[in-house]
Amino acid sequence: MQSAEAKFTKSNLLLALRRYTSAVRDMEQTILLPSLLRDVPSDEAWDSEAAEESCGDLYGNYLMLKALRNTVESGLVSLDDHKTKRNIVLNKTLEPLLDTDPETLFRFHLKGLFSVTSNLTKKTQSLTEKYMDMIGEAN
């Protein structure tokens, strides 16, 4: 069984982010008609009601995955009012963590970032595969 430390040494943050941006780039190059994804329900289980609300169909997922990739590549985080309200609620639930030591807090966030990046990469690849199935092309 591998420890969390061993997992971090085998992969690094830049590699995980590159995998995600590469998966999105492949998705963009494959999906030539994103409008075909409109009104196609997503069978992916999203972890929160807010995500389901904003990404109810594959087209919403496509736009969200592209927007997140742009944020990863630019390093700029822009939040609209709706997302800001959700962030405030999230920050309140994470307030107890702020009292922990910086190293523990850093490791907690790094582990979360690896997990989220991995999930987003899988969702991107899944969306690309679904599009290929929709247009009748084999992988």
C-alpha positions in Angstrom: 0.0 0.0 0.0 1.4 3.4 -0.9 1.4 6.3 1.5 0.3 9.8 0.5 4.0 10.8 0.6 4.9 8.2 -2.1 2.0 9.4 -4.3 3.3 13.0 -4.2 6.8 11.9 -5.2 5.5 9.9 -8.2 3.5 12.8 -9.6 3.8 16.5 -9.1 1.4 19.4 -9.4 2.6 20.6 -12.7 2.3 17.2 -14.3 -1.3 16.8 -13.0 -2.2 20.3 -14.3 -0.6 19.5 -17.7 -2.6 16.2 -17.9 -5.8 18.2 -17.3 -5.0 21.0 -19.8 -3.9 18.3 -22.4 -7.2 16.4 -21.9 -9.1 19.7 -22.4 -7.1 20.5 -25.5 -7.8 17.0 -26.9 -11.5 17.6 -26.0 -11.5 20.9 -27.9 -9.8 19.4 -31.0 -12.2 16.4 -31.0 -15.5 18.3 -30.3 -15.9 20.3 -33.4 -19.6 21.0 -32.9 -20.1 21.7 -29.1 -23.7 22.7 -29.8 -24.5 19.0 -30.3 -23.9 18.6 -26.6 -26.8 20.9 -25.7 -29.7 19.2 -23.8 -27.8 15.9 -23.6 -28.0 15.0 -20.0 -24.8 14.3 -18.1 -24.8 11.0 -16.5 -21.7 12.0 -14.4 -22.4 12.3 -10.7 -21.4 15.7 -9.6 -20.6 16.2 -5.9 -22.7 19.2 -5.2 -26.1 20.7 -6.1 -24.3 23.9 -7.2 -22.3 22.0 -9.8 -25.4 20.2 -11.0 -27.2 23.5 -11.3 -24.6 25.1 -13.5 -23.7 22.0 -15.6 -27.0 20.2 -16.2 -26.1 19.0 -19.7 -22.9 18.0 -21.5 -22.6 21.4 -23.1 -22.5 23.0 -19.6 -19.8 20.5 -18.6 -17.9 21.3 -21.8 -18.0 25.1 -21.1 -17.0 24.6 -17.4 -14.1 22.3 -18.2 -12.8 24.8 -20.8 -13.2 27.7 -18.3 -11.3 25.9 -15.6 -8.5 25.1 -18.0 -8.3 28.8 -18.9 -8.0 29.6 -15.2 -5.3 26.9 -14.7 -3.3 28.3 -17.7 -3.7 32.0 -16.9 -3.5 31.8 -13.1 -6.2 34.4 -12.9 -9.3 33.6 -10.9 -12.4 35.6 -11.8 -15.6 34.9 -9.8 -19.0 36.2 -10.7 -21.5 37.0 -8.0 -23.2 33.6 -8.0 -19.9 31.8 -7.5 -18.7 34.3 -4.9 -21.7 33.4 -2.7 -20.8 29.7 -2.9 -17.2 30.5 -2.1 -18.2 32.4 1.1 -20.2 29.4 2.3 -17.2 27.1 1.5 -14.8 29.4 3.2 -16.9 29.3 6.4 -16.8 25.5 6.5 -13.0 25.5 6.1 -12.4 28.2 8.7 -11.3 25.6 11.4 -8.5 24.5 9.1 -7.0 28.0 9.2 -5.9 27.4 12.8 -3.7 24.4 11.8 0.0 24.8 11.1 0.9 26.0 7.5 2.6 22.7 6.5 -0.5 20.7 7.4 -2.8 23.2 5.6 -0.6 23.1 2.5 -0.6 19.3 2.4 -4.4 19.3 2.8 -4.9 21.7 -0.1 -2.3 20.0 -2.3 -4.0 16.6 -1.8 -7.3 18.2 -2.6 -5.9 19.9 -5.7 -4.5 16.6 -6.9 -7.8 14.9 -6.3 -9.9 17.6 -8.1 -7.4 17.8 -11.0 -7.6 14.0 -11.5 -11.4 14.0 -11.4 -11.6 16.9 -13.9 -9.2 15.1 -16.2 -11.4 11.9 -16.1 -14.6 14.0 -16.7 -12.9 15.7 -19.7 -11.9 12.4 -21.2 -15.3 10.9 -20.5 -17.1 13.9 -22.2 -14.8 13.5 -25.3 -15.6 9.8 -25.5 -19.3 10.5 -25.2 -19.1 13.0 -28.1 -17.3 10.4 -30.2 -20.0 7.9 -29.5 -22.7 10.5 -30.4 -21.2 11.2 -33.8 -20.5 7.5 -34.4 -16.7 7.5 -34.4 -14.8 4.7 -32.7 -11.9 5.5 -30.5 
